[in-house]
């Protein structure tokens, strides 16, 4: 009789406050045969807090390539394994992608154990658009490359979520101001769920003033949410005027709005509203 293969559990852990872990996550970490951790020193603090004595070994971006074949082999032998990151949900700007990819290719069971995620926590408390957003992880450490990426986001009608380090957060906000402009809102979520949690919003110029005046606000782990809706409206007004005369002369408003949305990357409902307003003014 063929032995049953093991399961790979993707376990979300607290992003700061140790109480932000599910009962299921604790039970899984207690029951598995092995835990893979990005930094075992950091993860041991959590495991000791919940009296979890499961064997833990390092699994990070520097050894993932060498380790994943060994781990896949263990799973095939029936060993149950949990993957955790330093904080939050694994694979979100953290190692583990290749392991999960090859586990799926080998028809092994991969089980998500949902829980904390800093990007979702920040978005939920930001007051910004949450039905449509793009997550970019960490932008480049080089300003020129960051600016290139930001220029591609300039007219996106959605919330843009990025992670940033304390070393670059001020420079990144300055790049946002230079490339996208100051007619937008940035939400800065710092040290989420920790003692010095701080969430504040403002224009890029306002955020720059805050960070420069209160240098302690440049410390910690950051989630930045960019909402450039107002800039989008200004651009949209300019761009759609060039499209409407062509589209409405050949197409019904609904189809014209659909095509305008694809061309400008703006929400179809906004395009439709603008086209109707244009028709009324004819």
C-alpha positions as CSV (number, residue, x, y, z in Angstrom):
1,X,0.0,0.0,0.0
2,X,1.4,3.3,-1.0
3,X,2.1,5.7,1.9
4,X,0.1,8.9,1.9
5,X,2.1,12.0,1.1
6,X,2.6,14.8,3.5
7,X,0.9,18.2,3.3
8,X,2.5,21.6,2.9
9,X,0.7,24.2,5.1
10,X,1.2,27.9,4.3
11,X,0.7,29.4,7.7
12,X,0.0,33.1,8.4
13,X,1.6,34.5,11.5
14,X,1.2,37.8,13.4
15,X,2.7,40.9,11.8
16,X,3.4,42.4,15.3
17,X,1.0,41.6,18.0
18,X,1.5,38.0,19.0
19,X,-2.2,37.6,19.8
20,X,-3.1,38.0,16.1
21,X,-2.9,34.3,15.3
22,X,-5.7,31.9,14.7
23,X,-6.4,28.8,16.8
24,X,-6.1,26.8,13.7
25,X,-2.6,28.2,12.9
26,X,-1.4,27.3,16.4
27,X,-2.8,23.8,16.2
28,X,-1.1,23.2,12.7
29,X,2.2,24.4,14.0
30,X,2.0,22.1,16.9
31,X,0.9,19.1,14.8
32,X,3.2,19.2,11.8
33,X,6.5,17.4,11.7
34,X,8.6,20.3,10.6
35,X,8.4,24.1,10.4
36,X,10.2,26.1,7.7
37,X,11.0,29.7,8.8
38,X,12.5,32.7,7.1
39,X,14.4,33.6,10.2
40,X,14.4,31.0,13.0
41,X,15.5,33.4,15.6
42,X,12.4,35.6,15.0
43,X,10.0,32.7,14.7
44,X,11.2,31.1,17.9
45,X,9.8,34.0,19.8
46,X,6.3,33.2,18.5
47,X,6.7,29.4,18.9
48,X,7.9,29.7,22.5
49,X,5.0,32.1,23.3
50,X,2.6,29.4,22.3
51,X,4.7,26.5,23.7
52,X,5.2,25.0,20.3
53,X,8.1,22.6,20.3
54,X,8.0,21.4,16.6
55,X,11.4,21.2,14.9
56,X,12.2,24.4,13.0
57,X,14.7,24.9,10.2
58,X,15.7,28.0,8.1
59,X,14.1,28.5,4.7
60,X,14.9,31.8,3.1
61,X,15.7,33.4,-0.3
62,X,19.4,32.5,0.0
63,X,18.8,28.7,0.5
64,X,15.4,28.2,-1.2
65,X,17.0,26.9,-4.4
66,X,19.0,24.3,-2.6
67,X,16.3,23.3,-0.1
68,X,13.2,22.9,-2.1
69,X,14.1,19.5,-3.6
70,X,14.9,18.2,-0.1
71,X,11.6,19.5,1.2
72,X,9.6,18.1,-1.7
73,X,11.3,14.7,-1.0
74,X,10.2,14.9,2.7
75,X,6.6,15.7,1.6
76,X,6.5,12.7,-0.7
77,X,7.6,10.5,2.3
78,X,4.6,11.6,4.3
79,X,6.1,14.3,6.4
80,X,3.8,17.3,7.1
81,X,5.5,20.6,6.8
82,X,4.5,24.2,7.7
83,X,5.9,27.2,6.0
84,X,6.0,30.5,7.9
85,X,7.6,33.9,7.2
86,X,8.9,36.4,9.7
87,X,5.5,38.0,9.8
88,X,2.2,37.9,8.0
89,X,1.2,35.6,5.1
90,X,4.1,33.7,3.5
91,X,5.0,34.3,-0.1
92,X,3.8,38.0,0.0
93,X,7.2,39.6,-0.8
94,X,8.7,36.6,1.0
95,X,10.4,33.3,-0.1
96,X,8.4,30.2,-0.8
97,X,7.1,30.7,-4.4
98,X,9.3,28.0,-5.9
99,X,8.5,25.5,-3.2
100,X,4.8,25.9,-3.6
101,X,5.2,25.8,-7.4
102,X,7.0,22.5,-7.4
103,X,4.8,21.0,-4.8
104,X,1.8,21.7,-7.0
105,X,3.6,20.4,-10.0
106,X,4.2,17.1,-8.1
107,X,0.5,16.9,-7.2
108,X,1.3,17.4,-3.5
109,X,-1.3,19.0,-1.2
110,X,-0.7,22.7,-0.4
111,X,-3.0,24.0,2.4
112,X,-3.4,27.8,3.1
113,X,-3.9,28.7,6.7
114,X,-5.1,32.3,6.4
115,X,-4.4,35.1,8.8
116,X,-2.7,38.5,9.2
117,X,-1.5,40.4,6.1
118,X,-0.1,43.9,6.5
119,X,-1.2,45.1,3.1
120,X,-4.8,44.1,3.7
121,X,-4.7,45.5,7.3
122,X,-3.4,48.8,6.0
123,X,-5.9,49.0,3.1
124,X,-8.8,48.3,5.5
125,X,-7.9,51.3,7.7
126,X,-6.8,53.7,5.0
127,X,-10.2,55.1,3.9
128,X,-9.1,54.5,0.3
129,X,-10.6,52.6,-2.5
130,X,-10.5,48.9,-1.6
131,X,-12.5,47.3,-4.4
132,X,-9.7,47.8,-6.9
133,X,-6.1,47.9,-6.1
134,X,-2.6,46.7,-7.2
135,X,0.1,45.5,-4.9
136,X,3.7,46.0,-6.0
137,X,5.7,44.8,-3.0
138,X,9.0,46.7,-2.6
139,X,9.9,49.1,-5.3
140,X,13.5,49.3,-6.6
141,X,16.2,50.6,-4.2
142,X,17.3,52.8,-7.2
143,X,15.4,56.1,-7.5
144,X,15.6,56.0,-11.4
145,X,13.9,52.6,-11.5
146,X,11.4,53.6,-8.8
147,X,10.5,56.6,-10.9
148,X,10.1,54.5,-14.0
149,X,7.7,52.2,-12.2
150,X,5.7,55.1,-10.8
151,X,5.4,56.8,-14.2
152,X,3.6,53.7,-15.4
153,X,1.1,54.1,-12.5
154,X,0.4,57.7,-13.0
155,X,-3.1,57.5,-14.4
156,X,-4.3,54.2,-12.8
157,X,-7.8,54.6,-11.2
158,X,-7.1,52.3,-8.3
159,X,-5.2,52.2,-5.0
160,X,-1.6,51.3,-5.4
161,X,0.0,49.4,-2.4
162,X,3.7,49.2,-1.8
163,X,6.0,48.1,1.0
164,X,8.9,50.4,2.0
165,X,11.9,50.3,4.3
166,X,12.7,53.1,6.8
167,X,15.9,53.8,4.8
168,X,13.9,54.7,1.7
169,X,10.4,55.8,2.7
170,X,11.1,59.5,2.5
171,X,12.9,59.3,-0.8
172,X,10.0,57.1,-2.2
173,X,7.4,59.7,-1.2
174,X,9.6,62.4,-2.8
175,X,9.6,60.3,-6.0
176,X,5.8,59.9,-5.9
177,X,5.5,63.7,-5.7
178,X,7.9,64.3,-8.5
179,X,6.5,61.7,-10.9
180,X,2.7,61.4,-10.1
181,X,2.3,64.9,-8.6
182,X,0.9,66.4,-5.4
183,X,-2.8,66.2,-6.3
184,X,-3.3,62.8,-4.6
185,X,-3.4,61.2,-1.2
186,X,-0.9,58.8,0.4
187,X,-1.8,56.7,3.4
188,X,1.2,55.7,5.5
189,X,0.7,52.7,7.7
190,X,3.7,52.2,10.0
191,X,4.4,49.5,12.5
192,X,1.0,47.9,12.1
193,X,-0.3,46.1,15.3
194,X,2.8,47.0,17.2
195,X,3.2,49.4,20.1
196,X,4.1,52.4,17.9
197,X,1.5,51.7,15.2
198,X,0.8,54.9,13.3
199,X,-1.5,55.5,10.3
200,X,-1.7,58.9,8.7
201,X,-2.7,60.3,5.3
202,X,-2.0,63.4,3.3
203,X,-0.7,64.8,0.0
204,X,2.9,63.8,-0.9
205,X,4.0,67.3,0.2
206,X,2.3,66.9,3.6
207,X,3.7,63.4,4.1
208,X,7.2,64.7,3.3
209,X,6.8,67.5,5.9
210,X,5.6,65.1,8.5
211,X,8.5,62.6,7.9
212,X,11.1,65.4,7.9
213,X,9.7,67.1,11.0
214,X,9.2,64.0,13.0
215,X,12.1,61.8,12.1
216,X,10.9,59.0,14.4
217,X,8.1,58.5,11.9
218,X,10.7,57.2,9.5
219,X,11.4,54.2,11.7
220,X,9.7,50.8,11.4
221,X,8.0,48.8,8.7
222,X,5.9,50.7,6.2
223,X,2.9,50.1,3.9
224,X,2.2,53.0,1.5
225,X,-1.1,53.3,-0.2
226,X,-1.3,55.7,-3.1
227,X,-4.7,57.0,-4.2
228,X,-4.4,59.2,-7.3
229,X,-8.1,59.3,-8.1
230,X,-8.2,63.1,-8.4
231,X,-5.2,63.1,-10.8
232,X,-7.0,60.5,-12.8
233,X,-10.1,62.7,-13.1
234,X,-8.0,65.6,-14.4
235,X,-6.3,63.3,-16.9
236,X,-9.5,61.6,-17.8
237,X,-11.2,64.9,-18.7
238,X,-8.3,65.8,-21.0
239,X,-8.0,62.4,-22.6
240,X,-11.6,61.5,-23.0
241,X,-12.4,64.7,-24.9
242,X,-10.1,63.4,-27.6
243,X,-11.9,60.1,-27.8
244,X,-15.5,60.9,-27.3
245,X,-16.0,62.7,-30.7
246,X,-14.8,59.5,-32.4
247,X,-16.4,56.9,-30.3
248,X,-19.8,58.3,-29.9
249,X,-20.2,59.0,-33.6
250,X,-19.8,55.3,-34.4
251,X,-20.9,53.4,-31.3
252,X,-23.6,53.2,-28.6
253,X,-22.6,54.8,-25.3
254,X,-22.2,51.4,-23.5
255,X,-19.8,50.1,-26.1
256,X,-18.0,53.5,-26.4
257,X,-17.5,53.5,-22.6
258,X,-16.1,49.9,-22.7
259,X,-13.6,50.8,-25.4
260,X,-12.7,54.1,-23.7
261,X,-12.0,52.2,-20.5
262,X,-9.6,49.9,-22.2
263,X,-7.8,52.8,-23.9
264,X,-7.5,55.0,-20.8
265,X,-7.4,52.3,-18.0
266,X,-10.2,54.0,-16.2
267,X,-13.3,52.4,-14.7
268,X,-15.9,51.8,-17.3
269,X,-18.6,53.4,-15.2
270,X,-16.7,56.7,-15.1
271,X,-16.2,56.5,-18.9
272,X,-19.9,55.9,-19.4
273,X,-20.8,58.8,-17.1
274,X,-18.5,61.2,-19.0
275,X,-19.9,60.1,-22.4
276,X,-23.5,60.7,-21.2
277,X,-22.5,64.1,-20.0
278,X,-20.9,64.8,-23.4
279,X,-24.1,63.7,-25.3
280,X,-26.2,66.0,-23.2
281,X,-24.1,69.0,-24.1
282,X,-24.3,68.4,-27.8
